[in-house]
Amino acid sequence: MNPRVLLHYAVAVGVCLGVLGTTVSAQTMLAPHKILILQREVVKPGKGHAHGLVEAQWAQAFKDAKASGWMGMTSLSGETRALFVQGFDSEAAWAANTASVAKNAALSAKSAALADKDGDFLTGAQQAVLKYLPELSYHADSIPVAGLRYWRIGAIHLKPGYGDDFIERRKIVKAAHEKAKLDEAFLMYHVLEGSNGFDTYVIFIPMKSLAEDDDNDALHGEAYRKALPEDWKATGIKFAREAVSSGDTQLFAVDPSMTVAPKEWIEADKFWDPKPMMAKPMAKAKTDAKDAPKQ
């Protein structure tokens, strides 16, 4: 979240309206922004709840200030971590948004205080700037806000010089999806900054339920395999061996308490407007005479 990260880490990171844009129609849809700013926070073991409380306060501060928003999510696989994503139409728009938030003295002070608390629960943080690749994305304009609960996020790090080959392979994948008329969607982004020296591509797959993971093999069944070149498996193994440095896929659950959602999302699904998370007060000690210690 650029505004909070700028105050938190003094470096630039950072959705004008949630993780992606919003298209208002008969059903409110996500609309991919050209630029995504993604922050990854690694949480200390056992500190997930405490970290979530701080993040919820941060989100509430931005809601109260009617400032720009973001989507927050927490990991269901891999190390314990949180992701925060913002979207902009350009890097210039991102910079303008950061400057606008910085002018809000009260919000800046609140963010600084929360940043100090947040740091107690983290072992590390990273941020990256990603560029949207519409030519490699599928059904990107047909992702409904209502019911969105999870993301499967995959990252592939390429060895130098294999970017063009990867793009051509992903175009084949998209064409096969279109030919087989698969009922799914994915968004492809290229990391511009923050990839630790790798040529990195990130794919975001929205899900309403984890049951969609159970059905993944069946979805990519015979019709999909027939839409791919006959030598696809063999060339894929060769490409992975020669071109891929590393890669992984992880599951994340959307956390509405850590999200600053636009009003269109809330109108489409009340999930995006949870009650504020509050720490439970300590139980008061009994002071009745019958409970007093004997003299």
Secondary structure, DSSP 4 states (H G I P E B T S, - for coil): -HHHHHHHHSS----TTSSSEEE-SSS-EEE--SEEEEEEEEEPTT-HHHHHHHHHHHHHHHHHTT----EEEEESSSSSEEEEEEEESSHHHHHHHHHHHHT-HHHHHHHHHHHHHHHTTEEEEEEEEEEE-GGG-BSTT-EESTT--EEEEEEEEEPTT-HHHHHHHHHHHHHHHHHHT-S--BEEEEEEE-STTSEEEEEEEEES-THHHHTHHHHTSHHHHHHS-TTHHHHHHHHHHHHEEEEEEEEEEE-GGG----HHHHHH-GGGSPPPP-PPPPPPPP--GGGSPP-
